Amino acid sequence: MPSIVGPIKINSVGGGVINFGDAFYLSPKSTSKTNAGSGSLNTGDFINTNNGFSSTNPFDPDVNDQNVAGNA
């Protein structure tokens, strides 16, 4: 069913979906890549990690890992 939307002012959007009117299917899409060494993404209380030698290679030769295209 059609809707009527009045004046709108959006100052900023930090992620998420803004929808006005009718919508059958909303599917927000995003991708990200994180490079981290061993034991670096642990969360919680009283964490004890013992790492002898940790090396992270942040270089990615294939460039595209997970493409977001179209409405699929």
C-alpha positions in Angstrom: 0.0 0.0 0.0 1.5 3.4 -0.9 2.6 5.7 1.9 3.1 9.4 2.1 6.3 10.6 3.8 6.8 14.2 4.9 10.0 16.2 5.2 12.9 14.3 6.5 16.4 15.3 7.7 19.0 12.6 8.3 22.3 13.9 9.7 24.2 10.6 9.8 23.8 6.9 9.5 26.3 4.6 11.1 25.2 1.3 9.5 21.8 -0.2 9.4 18.8 0.1 7.1 16.5 3.1 6.5 13.3 2.2 4.8 10.4 4.5 3.9 7.2 3.1 2.5 6.6 -0.5 1.4 9.3 -3.1 1.4 9.0 -6.8 0.5 12.5 -7.9 1.4 15.4 -5.9 3.1 18.8 -7.3 2.9 21.7 -5.1 4.1 25.0 -6.2 2.7 28.6 -5.6 3.9 31.9 -7.3 4.0 35.1 -6.8 6.0 38.5 -8.4 6.5 40.5 -8.5 9.7 44.2 -9.5 10.0 45.2 -10.5 13.6 47.9 -12.5 15.1 47.5 -15.4 17.5 45.8 -14.6 20.8 45.0 -11.0 19.7 41.2 -11.2 19.5 40.6 -13.0 22.8 38.0 -11.3 25.0 37.0 -12.0 28.6 38.4 -11.9 32.1 41.8 -13.2 33.2 43.1 -14.3 29.8 46.5 -15.8 29.7 48.0 -16.5 26.3 51.5 -18.0 25.8 52.6 -17.5 22.2 56.2 -18.3 21.3 56.4 -16.5 17.9 53.4 -15.0 16.1 53.5 -13.5 12.6 50.6 -12.2 10.6 50.8 -11.7 6.9 48.4 -8.9 6.0 49.2 -9.0 2.2 46.4 -10.5 0.1 47.4 -11.4 -3.5 43.9 -12.3 -4.8 42.5 -8.9 -3.8 38.8 -9.9 -3.9 37.7 -12.2 -1.2 33.9 -11.8 -0.8 32.3 -9.6 -3.4 29.0 -7.9 -2.8 27.2 -7.1 -6.0 23.6 -6.6 -7.1 20.6 -7.6 -5.1 21.5 -11.3 -4.5 
